[in-house]
Amino acid sequence: MDIRRIHELCALLDEHLALYQALADHLAEEKKLLLALDLEALWASSRRKEEMGLVILEHIRELESAIGEAALALGLAPDPPPLLADLAARLPAPWRNRLSEGARDLARLKNMILRENEAGQAFIAESLRLVNESIDILTGASQLRGEGYNSGGGQGEKRPTLPVKLSREV
């Protein structure tokens, strides 16, 4: 067993965890920008997030290569790359624990990033829905479609939607 390869893998895993933690922190900051509706800062944040994603993708290739080399050193087939848990199961305690904890931390960070991303998407979708409804109310489009309530408190009757144009002369 070549401990040097395992040590290199653990170092790459630590770097990978740091990249994911930085992305998670960035998403938390982006959430504040969304709530503040700071569009200028959101554009910059979006570009930064894209750059971070590209760095992570490049690092994934390095990590996969290190996993393949560690697999060979441990007598496992490198293709398809084994899971970190498979590698950890073949290592003595300190390395096994380090890889197992790294795998758990990585899964936790990925789930946290996914939840933050989904929450941001839901916030944006809800904001767009609110803007569209506001435009419909201002232009009368919701009444043309028979949405809402009539003066008697009942549901408005459904009528076909007519095309609506906003005047640009204001």
C-alpha positions in Angstrom: 0.0 0.0 0.0 1.4 3.4 -1.0 0.5 5.8 1.9 1.8 8.7 -0.2 -1.1 8.4 -2.6 -3.6 8.2 0.3 -2.1 11.3 1.8 -2.4 13.1 -1.5 -6.0 12.0 -1.8 -6.8 13.3 1.7 -5.1 16.6 0.9 -7.2 16.9 -2.3 -10.3 16.0 -0.5 -9.6 18.7 2.1 -9.2 21.2 -0.8 -12.4 20.0 -2.4 -14.3 20.5 0.9 -12.9 24.0 1.2 -14.2 24.8 -2.3 -17.6 23.5 -1.5 -17.7 25.4 1.8 -16.7 28.6 0.0 -19.6 28.0 -2.5 -22.0 27.4 0.4 -20.9 30.6 2.1 -21.2 32.5 -1.2 -24.8 31.2 -1.6 -25.7 32.4 1.9 -24.4 35.8 1.0 -26.3 35.7 -2.3 -29.5 35.0 -0.4 -29.0 38.3 1.5 -28.5 40.1 -1.8 -31.7 38.5 -3.1 -33.7 39.7 -0.1 -32.2 43.2 -0.5 -33.0 43.1 -4.2 -29.5 44.4 -5.0 -29.5 43.6 -8.7 -26.0 45.0 -9.4 -24.5 42.9 -6.7 -26.6 39.8 -7.8 -25.1 40.0 -11.3 -21.6 40.1 -9.8 -22.5 37.3 -7.5 -23.8 35.2 -10.3 -20.5 35.6 -12.3 -18.5 34.7 -9.2 -20.7 31.7 -8.6 -20.1 30.5 -12.1 -16.3 30.9 -11.7 -16.5 28.9 -8.4 -18.4 26.2 -10.2 -15.8 25.9 -12.9 -13.0 25.7 -10.3 -15.0 22.9 -8.6 -15.5 21.0 -11.9 -11.7 21.2 -12.6 -11.0 20.0 -9.1 -13.4 17.1 -9.5 -11.2 15.8 -12.3 -8.1 16.0 -10.1 -10.0 14.3 -7.2 -11.2 11.5 -9.5 -7.7 10.9 -10.8 -6.4 10.7 -7.2 -9.2 8.3 -6.3 -8.2 6.1 -9.3 -4.6 6.1 -8.2 -5.5 5.3 -4.6 -7.7 2.5 -5.8 -4.8 1.0 -7.8 -2.6 1.3 -4.8 -5.2 -0.6 -2.7 -5.8 -3.3 -5.3 -9.2 -2.0 -6.4 -10.3 -1.3 -10.0 -9.9 2.4 -10.9 -12.7 2.3 -13.4 -15.4 3.1 -12.5 -13.9 5.1 -9.6 -14.7 3.5 -6.2 -16.5 5.4 -3.6 -14.5 7.1 -0.8 -16.2 4.6 1.6 -14.8 1.7 -0.5 -11.3 3.1 -0.2 -11.7 3.9 3.5 -12.8 0.3 4.2 -9.3 -0.9 3.0 -7.3 1.5 5.1 -6.0 1.5 8.7 -7.9 3.6 11.3 -6.5 7.1 10.9 -6.8 7.2 7.1 -10.1 5.3 7.2 -11.6 7.9 9.6 -10.3 10.8 7.6 -11.7 9.6 4.3 -15.0 8.6 6.0 -15.4 12.0 7.7 -14.4 13.7 4.4 -17.1 11.8 2.5 -19.7 12.7 5.1 -18.7 16.3 5.1 -18.8 16.5 1.3 -22.3 14.9 1.2 -23.5 17.4 3.9 -22.1 20.4 2.0 -23.6 19.2 -1.3 -27.0 18.8 0.3 -26.8 22.2 1.9 -25.8 23.9 -1.4 -28.7 22.1 -3.2 -31.1 23.4 -0.5 -29.8 26.9 -0.8 -30.0 26.8 -4.5 -33.6 25.5 -4.5 -34.6 28.1 -2.0 -33.1 30.9 -4.2 -34.9 29.5 -7.2 -38.2 29.4 -5.3 -37.7 33.0 -4.1 -37.0 34.2 -7.7 -40.0 32.2 -9.1 -42.3 33.7 -6.4 -41.0 37.2 -7.1 -41.6 36.8 -10.8 -45.1 35.5 -10.2 -45.8 38.5 -8.0 -44.5 40.9 -10.6 -46.6 39.2 -13.3 -49.7 39.4 -11.2 -49.0 43.1 -10.4 -48.6 43.8 -14.2 -51.9 41.9 -14.8 -53.7 44.0 -12.2 -52.3 47.3 -13.6 -53.1 46.5 -17.2 -56.5 44.9 -16.4 -55.4 41.6 -17.9 -56.6 39.7 -14.8 -60.1 41.1 -15.3 -60.0 40.2 -19.0 -59.3 36.6 -18.0 -62.0 36.7 -15.4 -59.7 36.2 -12.5 -60.4 37.5 -9.0 -63.7 38.3 -7.4 -66.6 40.3 -8.7 -68.5 43.1 -6.8 -70.9 40.5 -5.3 -68.0 38.6 -3.7 -68.2 35.6 -6.1 -65.6 34.3 -8.6 -65.3 36.3 -11.8 -66.6 34.6 -14.8 -64.0 33.1 -17.1 -63.7 34.9 -20.4 -61.2 34.3 -23.2 -57.9 36.1 -22.8 -57.5 39.0 -25.2 -54.1 40.4 -26.2 -53.1 43.4 -24.1 -50.6 46.0 -25.2 -49.0 48.6 -22.9 -48.6 52.1 -24.3 -45.0 53.1 -24.4 -46.1 56.8 -24.4 -46.0 57.7 -20.8 
